[in-house]
Amino acid sequence: MGEFSVAGRRVVVVGGARSGRAAALLLARRGARVVVADLRSQLEDAAPLAAAGVTLELGEHRPESFRAADLIVVSPGVPLRQPALDAARAAGVPIIGELELAWRWLRGRTIAVTGTKGKSTTTTLLGRMLAEGGYRVLVGGNIGLPLTAQVDESTPETIHVVEASSFQLETTVTFRPWIAVLLNFSPDHLDRHASVEEYAAAKARIFANQ
């Protein structure tokens, strides 16, 4: 894949919590014109976004704004079935997740861990083992720092150990970890996923490009 660039492009980040803020700030540093859309009427810790030139659209998701985007980045906690995202899909706007966005700029190697139970423990353990072995390691994703908050620290020598949830994996496109781990599987998050099969398909995306 060629060098991914967002310079001069209008990018809407859906969700202004931890992952969304990290994605928005990374996009702004990379030259995008960033809008953060959130259903809440105000965001905590919004000052860094304003300082970076990020526009806030709060209180509602505006289909016209989503349709006008060049790219939409969805935070993991945001359901993918909603009218504004449907409008963007109909207009042909690419929709990716925060994990996929970070992946496109990461350097070095990535170990990704998913599963219904034990992700955080296994991810932490792998990170500590590799660090004790003398490797330069960054641990993040669904644990600790969002992956987009680690992009600027990523080097060719870095091993990224990433906890990946089904919510993060379902919006991946090119994500291709060096090592992918599926610990276990049992029905979960069925308030978000329409069926057990859909949940399993999201988990299986960790292997999609291997």
DOTIVO-87581 format. One record per atom (N, C-alpha, C, O, CB): residue in one letter; z, x, y. Coordinates in steps of 0.2 Angstrom, whole numbers, padded with zeros to 4 digits, always signed. Last residue first. Glycine has a CB too. Layout:
<nodes>
AZXY ...
</nodes>
This chain:
<nodes>
Q+0033-0021-0060 Q+0034-0015-0064 Q+0029-0015-0070 Q+0029-0011-0074 Q+0041-0015-0067 N+0034-0032-0052 N+0029-0027-0050 N+0029-0020-0054 N+0027-0015-0053 N+0029-0025-0043 A+0044-0040-0058 A+0037-0043-0057 A+0032-0037-0055 A+0026-0038-0058 A+0037-0047-0051 F+0057-0038-0060 F+0052-0034-0064 F+0045-0036-0062 F+0041-0033-0066 F+0054-0036-0071 I+0063-0047-0051 I+0065-0040-0051 I+0060-0035-0055 I+0060-0030-0053 I+0072-0039-0053 R+0060-0059-0055 R+0055-0056-0050 R+0057-0049-0049 R+0053-0045-0046 R+0056-0060-0044 A+0069-0065-0063 A+0064-0061-0066 A+0060-0058-0061 A+0056-0053-0063 A+0060-0066-0071 K+0077-0073-0054 K+0079-0067-0056 K+0074-0062-0059 K+0074-0056-0058 K+0085-0068-0062 A+0067-0083-0052 A+0069-0079-0046 A+0072-0073-0049 A+0070-0067-0046 A+0074-0083-0042 A+0067-0088-0065 A+0061-0086-0062 A+0062-0081-0056 A+0059-0076-0055 A+0056-0091-0060 A+0080-0094-0066 A+0078-0088-0070 A+0072-0085-0068 A+0071-0079-0068 A+0077-0091-0077 Y+0079-0104-0056 Y+0084-0099-0055 Y+0082-0093-0060 Y+0082-0087-0057 Y+0091-0101-0057 E+0069-0112-0063 E+0068-0109-0056 E+0072-0103-0055 E+0070-0098-0052 E+0068-0114-0051 E+0076-0115-0074 E+0070-0112-0075 E+0068-0108-0068 E+0066-0103-0068 E+0065-0116-0077 V+0087-0123-0069 V+0088-0117-0072 V+0082-0112-0073 V+0083-0106-0072 V+0091-0118-0079 S+0081-0130-0053 S+0082-0130-0060 S+0084-0123-0063 S+0084-0118-0059 S+0075-0132-0064 A+0081-0128-0040 A+0079-0134-0042 A+0081-0135-0049 A+0082-0141-0052 A+0072-0136-0041 H+0094-0119-0031 H+0088-0119-0036 H+0087-0126-0039 H+0092-0129-0041 H+0088-0113-0041 R+0105-0124-0025 R+0100-0121-0021 R+0093-0121-0025 R+0088-0123-0023 R+0102-0114-0019 D+0114-0129-0034 D+0113-0132-0028 D+0108-0130-0024 D+0106-0133-0019 D+0120-0132-0024 L+0113-0119-0044 L+0109-0125-0045 L+0109-0130-0039 L+0105-0135-0039 L+0110-0129-0051 H+0120-0107-0046 H+0117-0109-0040 H+0112-0114-0040 H+0106-0114-0037 H+0113-0102-0037 D+0117-0105-0064 D+0121-0104-0058 D+0117-0106-0052 D+0111-0107-0052 D+0124-0097-0057 P+0117-0102-0081 P+0115-0106-0076 P+0120-0105-0070 P+0126-0105-0070 P+0116-0114-0078 S+0116-0084-0084 S+0119-0090-0086 S+0117-0095-0080 S+0117-0093-0074 S+0126-0090-0088 F+0113-0067-0089 F+0110-0074-0086 F+0114-0080-0089 F+0114-0080-0095 F+0102-0074-0087 N+0114-0050-0085 N+0116-0056-0089 N+0113-0062-0086 N+0110-0061-0080 N+0123-0057-0091 L+0108-0039-0079 L+0114-0038-0083 L+0115-0044-0088 L+0117-0043-0094 L+0120-0038-0078 L+0094-0030-0076 L+0096-0037-0077 L+0102-0037-0082 L+0102-0036-0088 L+0091-0042-0079 V+0088-0018-0066 V+0093-0020-0071 V+0095-0027-0071 V+0096-0030-0065 V+0100-0015-0070 A+0075-0006-0063 A+0078-0013-0062 A+0082-0015-0068 A+0081-0014-0074 A+0072-0018-0062 I+0071+0009-0055 I+0074+0006-0061 I+0077-0001-0059 I+0080-0002-0054 I+0080+0011-0063 W+0062+0008-0044 W+0061+0013-0049 W+0065+0011-0055 W+0062+0012-0061 W+0064+0020-0046 P+0057-0008-0039 P+0062-0003-0039 P+0060+0002-0045 P+0056+0000-0050 P+0068-0006-0041 R+0047-0016-0029 R+0046-0013-0035 R+0051-0007-0036 R+0049-0001-0034 R+0038-0010-0036 F+0041-0029-0019 F+0047-0025-0021 F+0046-0023-0028 F+0044-0026-0033 F+0053-0030-0021 T+0031-0037-0014 T+0029-0030-0017 T+0035-0026-0020 T+0034-0021-0022 T+0025-0026-0011 V+0038-0049-0013 V+0031-0049-0015 V+0029-0042-0018 V+0026-0042-0023 V+0027-0050-0008 T+0053-0060-0013 T+0050-0053-0014 T+0042-0054-0015 T+0040-0059-0018 T+0053-0049-0019 T+0060-0071-0013 T+0056-0070-0007 T+0053-0063-0007 T+0050-0061-0002 T+0059-0071-0001 E+0069-0071-0024 E+0064-0076-0024 E+0059-0075-0018 E+0053-0078-0018 E+0067-0083-0024 L+0078-0061-0021 L+0072-0059-0026 L+0067-0064-0025 L+0061-0063-0026 L+0075-0058-0033 Q+0088-0067-0014 Q+0084-0061-0011 Q+0078-0060-0015 Q+0072-0059-0012 Q+0088-0055-0011 F+0093-0076-0022 F+0090-0079-0016 F+0086-0073-0013 F+0081-0075-0009 F+0096-0080-0011 S+0097-0069-0033 S+0091-0073-0034 S+0088-0075-0027 S+0082-0076-0027 S+0093-0079-0038 S+0102-0052-0026 S+0103-0059-0028 S+0097-0063-0030 S+0091-0061-0028 S+0107-0063-0023 A+0104-0036-0030 A+0099-0041-0028 A+0101-0048-0031 A+0101-0048-0037 A+0092-0038-0030 E+0111-0021-0024 E+0112-0027-0027 E+0108-0033-0025 E+0107-0034-0019 E+0120-0029-0026 V+0104-0005-0025 V+0103-0012-0022 V+0106-0017-0026 V+0103-0018-0032 V+0096-0013-0020 V+0104+0011-0021 V+0107+0007-0026 V+0108+0000-0023 V+0112-0001-0019 V+0113+0010-0029 H+0092+0023-0017 H+0095+0017-0014 H+0098+0013-0021 H+0094+0011-0025 H+0090+0012-0010 I+0093+0040-0015 I+0092+0034-0020 I+0096+0028-0017 I+0102+0029-0016 I+0096+0037-0027 T+0084+0050-0004 T+0089+0045-0005 T+0087+0041-0011 T+0082+0040-0013 T+0089+0041+0001 E+0074+0059-0001 E+0079+0061-0006 E+0084+0056-0008 E+0088+0057-0012 E+0082+0068-0004 P+0066+0053+0009 P+0063+0054+0002 P+0068+0056-0003 P+0067+0055-0009 P+0057+0059+0003 T+0078+0042+0017 T+0074+0048+0016 T+0071+0049+0010 T+0073+0045+0005 T+0079+0055+0018 S+0085+0030+0027 S+0082+0032+0021 S+0078+0038+0022 S+0074+0039+0027 S+0077+0026+0019 E+0091+0026+0039 E+0094+0032+0036 E+0090+0034+0029 E+0092+0039+0026 E+0101+0030+0034 D+0083+0015+0043 D+0083+0021+0047 D+0086+0027+0044 D+0085+0033+0046 D+0086+0019+0054 V+0087+0006+0032 V+0080+0009+0033 V+0080+0015+0037 V+0077+0020+0035 V+0075+0004+0036 Q+0099-0001+0032 Q+0099+0006+0029 Q+0092+0010+0030 Q+0091+0015+0028 Q+0101+0006+0022 A+0098-0013+0036 A+0102-0009+0040 A+0102-0002+0038 A+0105+0002+0041 A+0109-0012+0040 T+0090-0019+0026 T+0087-0018+0033 T+0091-0013+0037 T+0088-0010+0042 T+0085-0024+0036 L+0100-0022+0017 L+0096-0016+0016 L+0092-0014+0022 L+0090-0009+0023 L+0091-0018+0010 P+0117-0024+0023 P+0110-0027+0022 P+0105-0021+0021 P+0106-0016+0024 P+0107-0032+0027 L+0131-0016+0017 L+0126-0017+0022 L+0120-0020+0019 L+0118-0019+0014 L+0125-0010+0025 G+0140-0024+0004 G+0140-0019+0009 G+0135-0021+0014 G+0134-0027+0016 G+0139-0012+0006 I+0128-0032-0007 I+0134-0029-0006 I+0134-0024+0000 I+0129-0021+0001 I+0137-0026-0013 N+0115-0035-0007 N+0119-0041-0007 N+0127-0039-0007 N+0131-0043-0007 N+0118-0045-0013 G+0112-0020+0000 G+0108-0026-0002 G+0113-0032-0001 G+0115-0034+0004 G+0106-0026-0009 G+0119-0005-0005 G+0118-0010-0001 G+0115-0016-0004 G+0114-0017-0010 G+0115-0008+0006 V+0121+0013-0004 V+0122+0007-0008 V+0122+0001-0003 V+0125+0001+0002 V+0129+0007-0012 L+0113+0028-0005 L+0115+0022-0001 L+0116+0016-0005 L+0111+0014-0009 L+0110+0021+0005 V+0115+0045-0009 V+0115+0038-0011 V+0117+0033-0006 V+0121+0035-0002 V+0120+0037-0017 R+0110+0060-0014 R+0111+0056-0008 R+0110+0049-0010 R+0104+0047-0012 R+0106+0059-0002 Y+0119+0067-0029 Y+0113+0064-0025 Y+0115+0061-0019 Y+0121+0059-0018 Y+0110+0058-0030 G+0129+0072-0036 G+0126+0076-0031 G+0120+0073-0027 G+0117+0077-0023 G+0124+0083-0033 G+0137+0065-0044 G+0132+0069-0047 G+0128+0073-0042 G+0123+0077-0044 G+0127+0065-0051 E+0143+0057-0036 E+0147+0062-0039 E+0142+0067-0043 E+0144+0073-0043 E+0152+0059-0045 A+0133+0048-0033 A+0136+0052-0028 A+0139+0058-0031 A+0139+0064-0028 A+0140+0048-0023 L+0131+0042-0046 L+0126+0046-0043 L+0128+0050-0037 L+0126+0056-0037 L+0120+0041-0040 M+0144+0035-0047 M+0141+0040-0052 M+0136+0045-0049 M+0136+0051-0050 M+0139+0036-0058 R+0143+0027-0036 R+0148+0032-0036 R+0146+0037-0041 R+0148+0043-0040 R+0155+0029-0038 G+0132+0018-0039 G+0132+0022-0033 G+0137+0028-0033 G+0136+0033-0031 G+0134+0018-0027 L+0137+0012-0051 L+0131+0017-0051 L+0131+0021-0045 L+0129+0027-0045 L+0125+0012-0051 L+0148+0005-0046 L+0149+0010-0051 L+0143+0015-0051 L+0144+0021-0051 L+0150+0007-0058 T+0141-0004-0037 T+0146+0001-0035 T+0147+0006-0039 T+0147+0012-0037 T+0153-0003-0034 T+0134-0011-0047 T+0130-0008-0041 T+0135-0002-0038 T+0133+0003-0037 T+0128-0013-0036 T+0144-0017-0055 T+0139-0012-0058 T+0136-0008-0052 T+0135-0002-0053 T+0134-0016-0062 T+0151-0025-0046 T+0154-0020-0050 T+0149-0014-0052 T+0151-0008-0051 T+0158-0023-0055 S+0140-0034-0042 S+0144-0029-0037 S+0147-0024-0040 S+0147-0018-0038 S+0149-0034-0033 K+0136-0040-0054 K+0132-0036-0050 K+0135-0031-0045 K+0133-0025-0045 K+0127-0041-0046 G+0144-0048-0062 G+0144-0041-0063 G+0140-0037-0058 G+0140-0031-0059 G+0143-0039-0070 K+0133-0062-0067 K+0139-0059-0066 K+0139-0052-0066 K+0135-0049-0070 K+0145-0062-0071 T+0119-0064-0066 T+0123-0069-0064 T+0130-0067-0062 T+0133-0069-0057 T+0124-0075-0069 G+0109-0051-0060 G+0112-0054-0065 G+0117-0059-0062 G+0118-0059-0056 G+0116-0049-0069 T+0103-0035-0054 T+0104-0042-0053 T+0107-0044-0060 T+0108-0041-0064 T+0097-0046-0052 V+0099-0020-0045 V+0104-0023-0050 V+0104-0031-0049 V+0106-0033-0043 V+0111-0020-0051 A+0088-0007-0043 A+0090-0013-0041 A+0094-0017-0047 A+0092-0016-0053 A+0084-0018-0039 I+0086+0009-0036 I+0088+0006-0042 I+0091-0001-0040 I+0095-0002-0036 I+0094+0010-0045 T+0073+0018-0028 T+0077+0012-0028 T+0079+0010-0035 T+0075+0009-0040 T+0074+0006-0024 R+0070+0033-0019 R+0069+0029-0025 R+0075+0023-0025 R+0080+0024-0021 R+0071+0033-0031 G+0061+0037-0004 G+0065+0038-0009 G+0065+0033-0015 G+0060+0030-0015 G+0073+0039-0007 R+0061+0024+0009 R+0059+0030+0006 R+0063+0032+0000 R+0069+0029+0000 R+0058+0036+0012 L+0057+0008+0015 L+0061+0012+0012 L+0058+0018+0009 L+0052+0018+0007 L+0065+0009+0006 W+0048-0002+0020 W+0049+0004+0024 W+0054+0009+0021 W+0055+0015+0023 W+0052+0003+0031 R+0048-0012+0012 R+0041-0010+0014 R+0042-0003+0018 R+0037+0000+0019 R+0038-0015+0018 W+0061-0016+0010 W+0058-0012+0004 W+0051-0009+0007 W+0050-0003+0005 W+0056-0017-0002 A+0064-0024+0021 A+0067-0017+0020 A+0063-0013+0015 A+0061-0007+0017 A+0074-0018+0018 L+0057-0036+0017 L+0055-0032+0023 L+0058-0025+0023 L+0054-0020+0024 L+0058-0036+0029 E+0063-0039+0005 E+0056-0037+0005 E+0054-0033+0011 E+0051-0028+0011 E+0051-0043+0004 L+0076-0043+0010 L+0075-0037+0005 L+0068-0035+0005 L+0067-0029+0005 L+0077-0040-0002 E+0072-0054+0018 E+0075-0048+0021 E+0074-0042+0016 E+0073-0036+0019 E+0082-0049+0023 G+0056-0061+0012 G+0064-0061+0013 G+0066-0054+0016 G+0062-0050+0017 G+0067-0062+0007 I+0042-0069+0020 I+0045-0064+0015 I+0053-0064+0017 I+0055-0068+0021 I+0042-0057+0016 I+0027-0077+0022 I+0034-0078+0022 I+0037-0074+0017 I+0036-0074+0011 I+0036-0086+0021 P+0013-0078+0033 P+0016-0075+0027 P+0024-0076+0028 P+0026-0075+0033 P+0015-0067+0027 V+0005-0093+0037 V+0009-0088+0039 V+0013-0085+0033 V+0016-0088+0029 V+0014-0091+0045 G-0004-0104+0035 G-0005-0097+0032 G-0001-0092+0034 G-0003-0086+0034 G-0012-0096+0033 A+0000-0116+0038 A-0004-0113+0043 A-0006-0106+0041 A-0009-0102+0044 A+0000-0112+0050 A+0008-0120+0028 A+0001-0124+0029 A-0003-0120+0034 A-0009-0120+0033 A+0003-0131+0031 R+0019-0112+0030 R+0015-0111+0024 R+0008-0114+0025 R+0003-0111+0024 R+0018-0113+0018 A+0023-0118+0042 A+0021-0111+0042 A+0017-0109+0036 A+0011-0106+0037 A+0027-0106+0042 A+0027-0130+0037 A+0022-0130+0042 A+0019-0123+0043 A+0013-0122+0043 A+0025-0132+0049 D+0038-0126+0028 D+0032-0130+0026 D+0026-0129+0031 D+0020-0128+0029 D+0033-0137+0024 L+0047-0122+0038 L+0044-0117+0033 L+0037-0120+0030 L+0032-0116+0029 L+0049-0115+0028 A+0050-0134+0044 A+0047-0129+0048 A+0044-0124+0043 A+0038-0121+0045 A+0053-0126+0052 P+0055-0142+0033 P+0049-0144+0036 P+0046-0138+0040 P+0040-0137+0040 P+0050-0150+0040 Q+0060-0133+0018 Q+0062-0136+0024 Q+0055-0137+0028 Q+0051-0133+0028 Q+0067-0133+0028 R+0065-0123+0006 R+0062-0130+0006 R+0064-0134+0013 R+0069-0137+0013 R+0063-0134+0000 L+0072-0112+0006 L+0065-0111+0007 L+0061-0118+0008 L+0055-0118+0010 L+0062-0107+0001 P+0088-0110+0014 P+0084-0113+0009 P+0076-0113+0011 P+0074-0114+0017 P+0086-0121+0008 V+0095-0095+0018 V+0091-0100+0020 V+0087-0103+0015 V+0083-0100+0012 V+0086-0097+0026 G+0102-0083+0014 G+0106-0090+0014 G+0101-0096+0016 G+0104-0101+0016 G+0112-0089+0018 P+0093-0072+0016 P+0095-0075+0009 P+0098-0082+0009 P+0097-0086+0004 P+0099-0070+0005 S+0081-0076+0029 S+0088-0073+0027 S+0089-0076+0020 S+0087-0082+0019 S+0093-0074+0032 V+0064-0073+0030 V+0069-0078+0029 V+0076-0074+0026 V+0075-0070+0022 V+0067-0083+0024 V+0052-0069+0042 V+0057-0066+0037 V+0063-0071+0037 V+0066-0073+0041 V+0059-0059+0040 I+0035-0072+0045 I+0042-0075+0045 I+0046-0071+0040 I+0044-0070+0034 I+0042-0083+0043 L+0022-0067+0056 L+0026-0066+0050 L+0033-0069+0050 L+0035-0070+0056 L+0027-0058+0049 D+0016-0072+0067 D+0012-0068+0062 D+0015-0067+0056 D+0012-0065+0051 D+0010-0061+0066 A+0019-0089+0072 A+0021-0083+0070 A+0016-0079+0066 A+0012-0082+0063 A+0028-0083+0066 A+0016-0102+0074 A+0013-0098+0079 A+0015-0090+0077 A+0013-0086+0080 A+0015-0099+0086 R+0024-0110+0065 R+0016-0110+0064 R+0013-0104+0068 R+0008-0101+0066 R+0013-0116+0066 F+0036-0109+0071 F+0035-0106+0065 F+0028-0105+0063 F+0025-0100+0061 F+0038-0110+0059 S+0034-0116+0083 S+0036-0109+0083 S+0035-0106+0077 S+0032-0100+0077 S+0043-0108+0085 E+0032-0129+0077 E+0027-0126+0081 E+0028-0118+0082 E+0023-0114+0082 E+0026-0129+0088 P+0044-0132+0071 P+0038-0131+0067 P+0033-0127+0071 P+0029-0123+0068 P+0035-0137+0064 R+0059-0125+0075 R+0054-0129+0078 R+0047-0127+0074 R+0045-0121+0074 R+0053-0126+0085 H+0075-0129+0070 H+0070-0125+0068 H+0063-0129+0070 H+0062-0135+0069 H+0069-0124+0060 E+0089-0130+0081 E+0084-0133+0077 E+0079-0128+0075 E+0078-0123+0078 E+0081-0139+0081 G+0099-0121+0086 G+0100-0128+0086 G+0095-0132+0082 G+0097-0138+0079 G+0100-0131+0093 L+0090-0108+0095 L+0096-0111+0092 L+0096-0119+0091 L+0093-0122+0096 L+0102-0108+0095 E+0081-0095+0096 E+0080-0102+0096 E+0085-0105+0092 E+0085-0105+0085 E+0072-0103+0093 L+0081-0080+0105 L+0085-0084+0101 L+0083-0091+0102 L+0082-0094+0107 L+0093-0084+0102 T+0073-0064+0106 T+0073-0071+0108 T+0077-0076+0103 T+0076-0075+0097 T+0066-0074+0110 V+0077-0048+0108 V+0076-0053+0103 V+0077-0060+0107 V+0082-0061+0110 V+0081-0052+0097 G+0080-0036+0115 G+0075-0040+0118 G+0073-0046+0113 G+0067-0049+0113 G+0069-0036+0118 A+0092-0030+0113 A+0086-0027+0109 A+0079-0031+0111 A+0074-0030+0109 A+0086-0027+0102 A+0101-0037+0119 A+0100-0031+0121 A+0093-0028+0119 A+0090-0023+0122 A+0106-0026+0120 A+0101-0048+0110 A+0099-0049+0117 A+0097-0042+0120 A+0092-0042+0124 A+0104-0052+0122 L+0107-0042+0099 L+0101-0045+0099 L+0097-0046+0106 L+0092-0044+0107 L+0101-0052+0095 P+0120-0038+0104 P+0115-0033+0102 P+0108-0036+0101 P+0103-0032+0103 P+0117-0030+0095 A+0126-0052+0106 A+0124-0047+0112 A+0119-0041+0110 A+0115-0040+0114 A+0130-0044+0114 A+0130-0060+0096 A+0123-0060+0098 A+0121-0055+0103 A+0115-0054+0105 A+0121-0067+0101 D+0142-0062+0089 D+0139-0055+0090 D+0132-0055+0092 D+0128-0051+0089 D+0140-0051+0083 E+0138-0078+0083 E+0143-0073+0084 E+0139-0066+0085 E+0134-0065+0082 E+0148-0073+0079 L+0127-0090+0091 L+0128-0085+0086 L+0134-0081+0088 L+0135-0079+0094 L+0122-0081+0085 Q+0126-0108+0093 Q+0127-0102+0095 Q+0129-0097+0090 Q+0131-0099+0084 Q+0133-0102+0100 S+0122-0119+0085 S+0121-0119+0092 S+0122-0113+0096 S+0120-0111+0102 S+0125-0125+0095 R+0112-0116+0070 R+0119-0116+0074 R+0117-0116+0081 R+0112-0114+0084 R+0123-0110+0072 L+0100-0114+0065 L+0102-0121+0066 L+0109-0121+0070 L+0110-0127+0072 L+0103-0125+0059 D+0090-0101+0071 D+0096-0103+0068 D+0098-0110+0070 D+0097-0112+0075 D+0102-0098+0069 A+0078-0088+0073 A+0079-0096+0073 A+0085-0097+0069 A+0086-0095+0063 A+0073-0099+0070 V+0074-0075+0083 V+0079-0077+0078 V+0080-0085+0079 V+0082-0087+0084 V+0085-0073+0079 V+0059-0067+0086 V+0063-0073+0087 V+0068-0074+0082 V+0065-0074+0076 V+0058-0079+0088 V+0052-0052+0092 V+0056-0055+0087 V+0059-0061+0090 V+0062-0061+0096 V+0061-0050+0085 R+0038-0042+0092 R+0041-0047+0096 R+0045-0052+0092 R+0042-0056+0088 R+0035-0051+0101 A+0041-0025+0085 A+0039-0032+0085 A+0042-0037+0090 A+0047-0035+0094 A+0041-0035+0078 G+0045-0012+0085 G+0040-0014+0090 G+0037-0021+0089 G+0033-0023+0093 G+0034-0010+0089 R+0055-0008+0077 R+0048-0006+0075 R+0043-0009+0079 R+0037-0009+0077 R+0047-0008+0068 R+0066-0013+0083 R+0065-0006+0084 R+0058-0004+0082 R+0055+0002+0084 R+0070-0002+0080 A+0064-0026+0079 A+0063-0025+0086 A+0062-0017+0087 A+0058-0015+0091 A+0069-0027+0090 L+0066-0025+0065 L+0060-0027+0068 L+0059-0025+0075 L+0053-0023+0077 L+0059-0034+0067 L+0080-0022+0066 L+0075-0017+0063 L+0068-0018+0066 L+0064-0014+0068 L+0075-0017+0055 L+0085-0033+0072 L+0086-0027+0075 L+0081-0022+0073 L+0078-0018+0077 L+0093-0025+0075 A+0082-0043+0061 A+0079-0044+0068 A+0079-0037+0072 A+0075-0035+0076 A+0083-0049+0072 A+0089-0038+0050 A+0082-0038+0050 A+0079-0038+0057 A+0074-0035+0059 A+0080-0044+0046 A+0102-0040+0055 A+0100-0033+0053 A+0092-0033+0053 A+0089-0028+0056 A+0103-0031+0047 R+0102-0054+0057 R+0103-0049+0063 R+0101-0042+0061 R+0097-0039+0065 R+0111-0049+0065 G+0101-0058+0043 G+0096-0059+0049 G+0096-0055+0055 G+0091-0053+0058 G+0097-0067+0051 S+0112-0053+0037 S+0106-0050+0035 S+0100-0052+0041 S+0096-0047+0042 S+0104-0053+0029 R+0122-0060+0045 R+0122-0053+0044 R+0115-0050+0042 R+0113-0046+0046 R+0127-0051+0039 A+0114-0074+0053 A+0120-0071+0050 A+0118-0063+0049 A+0114-0060+0052 A+0122-0074+0044 G+0103-0082+0057 G+0106-0076+0062 G+0112-0074+0060 G+0116-0071+0064 G+0106-0079+0069 G+0088-0087+0051 G+0095-0086+0050 G+0097-0080+0054 G+0095-0075+0053 G+0095-0085+0042 V+0072-0081+0051 V+0076-0087+0050 V+0083-0086+0047 V+0084-0083+0042 V+0072-0092+0045 V+0063-0073+0063 V+0068-0071+0058 V+0072-0078+0057 V+0075-0080+0062 V+0073-0065+0059 V+0046-0071+0066 V+0052-0076+0067 V+0057-0074+0061 V+0055-0074+0055 V+0050-0083+0066 V+0036-0060+0076 V+0040-0061+0069 V+0046-0066+0070 V+0050-0065+0075 V+0042-0055+0066 R+0022-0056+0082 R+0027-0060+0083 R+0030-0062+0076 R+0027-0065+0072 R+0024-0067+0086 R+0017-0038+0084 R+0017-0045+0081 R+0023-0049+0082 R+0028-0047+0083 R+0016-0043+0073 G+0019-0026+0090 G+0015-0031+0094 G+0015-0037+0090 G+0012-0042+0093 G+0009-0028+0095 A+0021-0019+0074 A+0020-0017+0081 A+0016-0022+0085 A+0010-0024+0083 A+0017-0010+0082 V+0023-0019+0061 V+0024-0025+0064 V+0023-0024+0072 V+0025-0029+0076 V+0031-0028+0063 S+0016-0011+0047 S+0017-0011+0054 S+0018-0018+0056 S+0015-0023+0055 S+0012-0007+0057 F+0015-0001+0033 F+0017-0008+0035 F+0019-0007+0042 F+0023-0003+0044 F+0022-0011+0031 E+0003+0009+0027 E+0009+0009+0031 E+0010+0002+0034 E+0005-0001+0037 E+0008+0014+0037 G-0004+0003+0011 G-0004+0006+0017 G+0002+0005+0021 G+0007+0002+0019 G-0010+0004+0022 M+0000+0004-0006 M+0000+0000+0000 M+0000+0004+0006 M+0004+0009+0006 M+0006-0005+0000 
</nodes>
